[in-house]
Amino acid sequence: MRIAVTGSIATDHLMTFPGKFTDQLVPDQLDRVSLSFLVDELEVRRGGIAANICYGMGSLGHRPILVGAVGDDFADYRSWLERHGVDTASVHVSELRHTARFLCTTDEDHNQIASFYAGAMSEARDIELRPVADRVGGLDLVMISPNDPEAMIRHTEECRERGYAFAADISQQLARMDGADIRTLVEGASYLFTNEYEKGLCEQKTGWSDAEILDRVQIRITTLGAKGVVITRKGQPEIHVPAAPVEKAVEPTGVGDAFRAGFLSAVAWGLSLERAAQVGNLLAAHCLESPGPQEYRLTGRTFLERFTDAYGQAAADEVAPHLS
């Protein structure tokens, strides 16, 4: 299954605040917040949502096609992704801008405050999907993850025009985009990914109820953090999949991306939606236990052992043939 993943490619600057953000907020002065947090740690990591998803899929043995825009400082990062199974031949290199930067501070409750500098990502709006499809012999699914907003809309509209199945993952761009644009991104999606908060925000901004969104997408996947994930389809029973056990939570950045990588990998293997969510949950657990979104390492044996412990032997027997 040929899956193109469009979206951000960035360098992550991850910081840790040894306290709680909420303790620093004065309730009657929230209209004029001015805060500085002295952080204990600074980690510079490879990131970006599309790159994180591709890394996870590559780690599970796929060859995902990364589609996005970067600066001429991407050479080392490109090499890293290629070594982990990612096709980077369709990445656009800007002549003017640096690769995007994500700056994020996490408190002791794993709440996050973040800023994102788009940089070269703004040129993603110039990328056509047709040449990508021609190069690889067609596209079975296009993942449209957070990116330059105009690029997200362009890729979605091109998918509709050319008949490419697409998955909608608006997530971080929900706060920025208006209802009309969000409706454009959702309409006709094969899969719609959100977390629990984003689900409500998506409904609020589009003006569509949950039922009305299910009229417009085939499958809706809502991640619930430690409560797992819920999968809904029109006229079908809801599927709830518990989260995989986490040995020790280290850094939440990229956990949702890892879930998507695992989910899409299992879909590409032809497994059920329940198995796809289980694979996604376990890959998310690996990411949460690591200090960055591309720092976890997988082996087929250990992944399968943990999968068996989390979801049982029968489920593991279905996944096992696909793990090397």
C-alpha positions in Angstrom: 0.0 0.0 0.0 1.5 3.3 -1.1 0.9 6.0 1.5 2.1 9.6 1.1 2.3 11.6 4.3 2.1 15.4 3.8 2.7 17.8 6.6 5.4 19.6 8.7 9.0 18.6 8.8 10.8 20.4 11.6 13.5 20.5 14.3 12.0 20.3 17.8 13.5 22.3 20.7 12.0 20.5 23.8 12.2 22.0 27.3 11.1 20.8 30.7 9.7 23.1 33.4 9.9 21.6 37.0 6.5 22.8 38.1 3.0 23.3 37.0 1.9 26.0 34.5 -1.4 26.3 36.3 0.4 27.4 39.5 1.8 30.4 37.7 -1.5 31.7 36.4 -3.4 34.5 38.3 -7.1 33.9 37.5 -8.2 37.6 37.5 -5.2 38.6 35.3 -5.5 36.1 32.4 -6.2 38.9 30.0 -2.6 40.2 30.4 -0.4 37.2 30.9 3.4 37.8 30.9 5.4 34.8 32.0 8.9 33.4 31.7 9.7 29.8 32.7 13.2 28.8 33.8 13.5 25.3 32.4 15.8 22.5 33.5 16.4 20.7 30.2 16.8 21.5 26.5 16.7 18.8 23.9 17.1 19.4 20.2 15.4 16.7 18.3 14.2 15.8 14.8 10.5 16.3 14.5 7.6 17.7 12.4 4.4 15.8 12.3 4.7 14.3 8.8 8.4 13.3 9.5 7.4 11.7 12.8 4.6 9.7 11.2 7.0 8.5 8.5 9.7 7.6 11.0 7.2 5.4 12.9 5.9 3.7 9.7 9.5 3.1 8.5 10.3 1.6 11.9 7.5 -0.9 11.3 8.9 -1.9 8.0 7.0 0.3 5.6 8.3 2.7 3.0 6.2 5.8 3.5 6.5 8.8 1.1 7.3 12.0 2.9 5.8 15.1 1.2 6.7 18.6 2.6 9.0 21.5 2.4 12.4 22.1 4.1 15.4 24.3 4.0 18.9 23.6 2.7 19.8 22.5 6.3 17.9 19.3 5.7 20.7 17.1 4.5 21.5 15.3 7.8 17.9 14.9 8.6 17.2 13.5 5.1 19.9 10.9 5.6 18.5 9.9 9.0 15.0 9.4 7.6 16.2 7.4 4.6 18.1 5.1 6.9 14.9 4.5 8.7 12.9 3.5 5.7 11.4 6.8 4.6 11.1 7.9 0.9 12.2 11.5 0.9 12.5 12.1 -2.9 9.3 14.2 -2.9 10.5 16.7 -0.3 10.8 20.2 -1.6 13.9 22.2 -0.6 13.5 25.9 -0.2 16.2 28.2 -1.6 15.2 31.0 0.9 14.1 29.6 4.2 15.3 27.3 7.0 13.5 24.2 8.0 10.6 24.8 10.4 11.2 25.0 14.2 9.0 23.7 17.0 9.7 25.1 20.5 7.8 23.4 23.3 7.9 23.5 27.1 6.4 20.6 29.1 5.5 20.9 32.8 5.5 18.1 35.4 1.8 17.3 34.6 2.8 16.9 30.9 0.9 20.0 29.9 2.6 21.9 27.1 3.1 25.4 25.9 4.5 25.6 22.4 5.3 27.9 19.4 5.9 26.9 15.8 8.0 28.8 13.2 6.9 27.8 9.8 10.0 28.8 7.8 10.3 26.7 4.6 7.0 24.9 5.5 5.2 27.9 3.9 6.4 26.7 0.5 4.5 23.4 0.9 1.5 25.1 -0.8 3.5 24.9 -4.1 3.7 21.0 -4.0 1.5 19.0 -6.4 0.6 15.5 -5.5 0.3 14.2 -9.1 4.1 14.1 -9.7 4.5 12.2 -6.5 1.9 9.6 -7.6 3.5 9.3 -11.0 6.9 8.7 -9.5 5.8 5.9 -7.2 3.1 4.3 -9.5 0.1 5.7 -7.8 -1.1 6.6 -4.3 -3.5 4.4 -2.2 -3.8 7.0 0.6 -2.7 10.5 1.3 -2.3 11.5 4.9 -2.9 15.3 5.3 -1.4 16.3 8.6 -0.8 19.8 10.0 1.2 21.9 7.6 1.0 25.3 6.0 -2.8 25.8 6.0 -2.9 26.6 2.2 -1.0 23.4 1.5 -3.5 21.4 3.6 -6.4 22.8 1.6 -4.6 22.4 -1.8 -3.6 18.7 -1.0 -7.2 17.9 0.1 -8.8 19.5 -3.0 -6.3 17.7 -5.3 -7.1 14.4 -3.6 -10.8 14.9 -4.3 -10.1 16.0 -7.9 -7.8 13.1 -8.7 -9.7 10.5 -6.7 -7.0 9.8 -4.1 -8.3 8.5 -0.8 -7.2 10.8 2.0 -6.9 11.0 5.8 -7.6 14.3 7.6 -5.4 15.2 10.6 -6.0 18.9 11.3 -5.0 18.8 15.0 -2.6 21.7 15.8 -4.0 23.8 13.0 -7.6 23.7 14.3 -6.9 26.7 16.5 -5.7 28.8 13.5 -8.2 27.7 10.8 -11.8 28.9 10.4 -14.9 26.8 10.1 -15.1 27.0 6.3 -11.5 25.7 5.9 -12.0 22.9 8.4 -15.1 21.8 6.6 -13.0 21.7 3.4 -10.5 19.4 5.1 -13.0 17.1 6.6 -15.5 16.5 3.8 -15.0 13.2 2.1 -12.1 11.9 4.3 -11.5 8.2 4.6 -10.2 8.8 8.1 -10.5 11.7 10.5 -8.0 11.9 13.3 -8.4 14.1 16.4 -7.8 13.9 20.1 -10.7 14.3 22.5 -10.4 18.1 22.9 -9.9 18.6 19.1 -13.0 16.5 18.5 -15.1 19.1 20.3 -13.3 22.0 18.7 -13.8 20.5 15.2 -17.5 20.3 15.9 -17.7 23.8 17.3 -15.8 25.4 14.4 -17.5 23.5 11.6 -21.0 23.8 13.1 -21.5 20.1 12.5 -22.6 17.7 15.1 -20.8 14.4 15.6 -23.5 12.7 13.5 -23.1 15.2 10.8 -19.4 14.7 10.6 -19.9 10.9 10.4 -22.1 11.6 7.4 -19.1 13.2 5.7 -16.2 10.8 6.7 -15.9 7.1 6.6 -14.1 6.5 9.9 -13.5 8.8 12.8 -10.6 8.1 15.2 -10.5 9.9 18.5 -7.5 9.4 20.8 -8.3 9.7 24.5 -4.8 9.7 26.1 -4.5 7.1 28.9 -8.1 6.0 28.1 -7.1 4.7 24.7 -8.9 5.4 21.5 -12.5 5.4 20.1 -13.3 4.5 16.5 -16.7 5.5 15.1 -18.5 4.8 11.8 -22.0 5.7 10.7 -24.4 2.9 11.5 -21.7 0.8 13.1 -21.0 -0.1 16.8 -18.4 2.1 18.4 -15.0 0.4 18.9 -13.1 1.3 22.1 -9.5 0.2 22.3 -7.7 0.5 25.7 -4.3 2.2 25.8 -1.2 0.1 25.9 0.7 0.0 29.2 3.5 2.6 29.6 6.6 1.7 31.5 7.7 5.2 32.3 6.4 8.4 30.7 9.3 10.6 29.6 8.2 13.1 26.9 4.7 13.4 25.2 5.8 15.3 22.1 5.0 13.2 19.0 2.9 10.6 20.8 -0.1 11.3 18.6 2.1 11.1 15.5 3.3 7.7 16.6 -0.2 6.5 17.1 -1.1 7.6 13.5 2.0 5.8 12.2 1.0 2.5 13.9 -2.6 2.8 12.9 -1.7 3.5 9.2 0.9 0.7 9.2 -1.7 -1.8 10.4 -4.2 -0.5 7.8 -1.6 -1.0 5.1 -1.1 -4.6 6.4 -4.8 -5.2 5.8 -5.7 -5.6 9.5 -8.9 -4.7 11.3 -9.6 -1.2 12.7 -9.3 -2.7 16.2 -5.9 -4.1 15.5 -4.8 -0.9 13.8 -5.7 1.1 17.0 -3.8 -1.5 19.1 -0.7 -1.2 17.0 -1.0 2.6 17.1 -1.4 2.6 20.9 1.7 0.5 21.4 3.8 2.6 19.1 2.5 5.6 21.0 3.6 4.0 24.3 7.1 3.5 22.8 7.2 7.2 21.9 6.0 8.4 25.3 8.8 6.4 26.9 11.4 8.2 24.8 13.0 11.7 25.1 11.8 12.8 21.6 9.4 11.9 18.8 12.0 9.9 16.8 14.2 8.5 19.6 12.4 5.1 20.2 13.8 2.0 18.7 11.8 -1.1 17.7 12.6 -4.7 17.2 9.9 -7.1 16.0 10.5 -9.5 18.9 10.1 -6.9 21.8 7.2 -5.1 20.0 5.4 -8.4 19.7 6.0 -9.4 23.3 4.6 -6.1 24.6 1.7 -6.4 22.1 0.9 -9.9 23.4 1.0 -8.6 27.0 -1.3 -5.7 26.2 -3.8 -7.2 23.8 -3.6 -11.0 24.1 -2.2 -13.9 22.0 -5.0 -14.0 19.4 -4.4 -10.3 18.5 -0.6 -10.8 18.5 -1.0 -13.8 16.1 -2.6 -11.5 13.5 0.1 -8.8 13.8 3.1 -11.2 14.0 3.4 -12.0 10.3 3.9 -8.3 9.5 6.8 -7.7 11.9 10.4 -8.4 10.9 
